[in-house]
Amino acid sequence: MSTTKEVPPPLRIMERLETYGYLSVGISFLLLGMVVFAHGWFLFARSAADNLARAALGLLNDLLLVVILLELFRITVDFLKTRAISLEPFLYIGIIAAVRKVLTVGAEMVLAGEVSPTRFTQYLLDVAVHGGVIIALVIGLYLYRRTRVA
């Protein structure tokens, strides 16, 4: 008598379709990252002569988006290898996304020149919220790593 369970054919088909779905999503993350990377550099090259600061801001924003897409690609690859999803990469993605927002909003404020008091208050609130998110995610990452080591 065998100790391994026989997997019913419909379930095998569903598992194979799930694998193909994850492969499709992973490849899409990678291709989208490549397109955003190329498009970001194209826009930077086209507009750097007119306004270097704004072009650099746009490129930085695009590059951070590429990092997020590559992390999502890595999560997909790791899932296909292990069939398990880890919390840690999602914490990294959250930190990168929040830093991206703070950098983008901060740079836009600098480039805007004169800013109304209402807009400045909105900016401070935005930075405070995203700063709090960054701190919370870093603490979460620290606690997650600490529990995995112990």
N, C-alpha and C positions, 0 to 999 in steps of 0.2 A: 504494500500500500504506500503510495507516494504522500509525502508531507506537504508538497506544494499544492495550492488550490488551482483548479482549472478556472481560468477567466472566461466567462461567457463571451461568445463572438460579438454580440452587440456592444458589450463594454470595451472590448479590444478596439473596435471601430471608433467608439467615442474617444478613447484615450489617444488613438492615433490622430483623430481630427483635432483634439486639444493641442497635441504637439505641433501639428501643422499651423494651428492658429497662433501659438506662441512664436513659432519660426517666422510667420508672416509679420507679426507685430515687431519682433526684434529686428528683422531686416528693415522694416519701415522706419524704426527709430534711427537706425544707422544711416539709411539713405536720407532721411529728413535732416539729420545732423550734418551730413556732407553738403546738402543743398543750402542750408542756413549758413554754414561756414563759407562756401563759395560766394553766396549772395552778399554776405556781410562784407567780405573783402572787396567784392565788386563795387558795392555802394561806397565803401571807404575810399577806394581809389578814385572813384568818380567825383566825390564831393570833398575830398581832403583839401584841395586847393582853395575852395570857396570858404570853408569854415572847418578848420582842422579839429577844433575842440568838439564840435557837434559830430563830426565824422568819427572821431575816436570814441565818443560816447556811444554812438550807434554800433560800432564794431565791438566794443566791450560788452554791450548788452547781447549782441548776437553770439559772441564767443561763450558767454556764460550760459546762454540757452543751449549751445552745442554741448557744453559739459553736462548739463542736465539730461539731454537726450542720450549722451553716451553712458551716463549712469543708468538710465532706464534700459538701454541696450544690455549693459552688463548684468542687471538684475534678471533680464529675460534669459540670457545665456546661462547664468548660474542656476536659475530655476530649471531649465532644460537638463542641466547636468545632475542636479541633486533632487529635483522635485520638491524643494523646500524654499520658502521665501524668508529672507532675513529682514529684520527691522532696520539694521544699520544703514544700508544704502538709502533708504527712504529718509532717514534723518539727515544724511549728507545732502540729498536733493533739496530738502526743506531749508537747510542752512544756506545752500548756494542760491536758491530762489529768493530768500529773504535778503541776502547780501546784494544780489542783483538789483532788487527793488530799491534798497537804500542808496546804492551807488547811482542808479539811474535817476532817482528823484533828486538826490543831492546835486548831481551834475546839471540837471535841468534847471534847478533853482539858480545855480551859479551862472549858467548861460542865459537865463531869462533877463538878467539885469535888474531893473527896478521891479519889486514884487509888492503887491498889495498886502496889507496886514492880514486879511482873511486868508489869502493864499499862503502866507508865511505860517500862520497858525495851522493850516491844513498840512503843510509840509512837516512841521514839528510833530504833529500828531501821527502822521504817517511814519516818520522815522522812529518815534517812540514805540509804536505798535510793532513795527518790523524788528526793531532792536530787542524788544521783549520776546518776540518769536525766536530770534537768533539765540538769545540767552537760554530760553526754555529748551530749545532743541539741542544746544551744546550740553546742557545739564542732562537731558535725556540720553544723549550719546554717551556721556561719561558714566551714567548709572547703568546703561545697557552693557557697556564694555566691562564694567566692574563686576556685574553679575555673571557675565560669561567666563571671566577669569576665575572667579571664586568657585 
